[in-house]
Amino acid sequence: MTEPASGTPGSRNARRERLVGLLVLGVAVVLLVSTPTWFASGQGGVAIAQLAVAVVLAAVGAFLVRRAGRG
């Protein structure tokens, strides 16, 4: 495979990775914002699990966005 020229926009795969990364980051934000609802309803176990999933998704999303930026 050849590398795109330095003056051209990133490859299609890099754009797709960036978009998927941003989508995953968006889902992580929604999970983080909705977590207090579970704590308020007295279901702390669900809230903690939701926080864990949100942190993992945020890490994956950040990784994808950074990787797409390098290319």
PyMOL commands that set and color helices and strands:
alter all, ss='L'
color gray80, all
select helices_A, chain A and resi 12-40+44-70
alter helices_A, ss='H'
color red, helices_A
deselect
rebuild
show_as cartoon
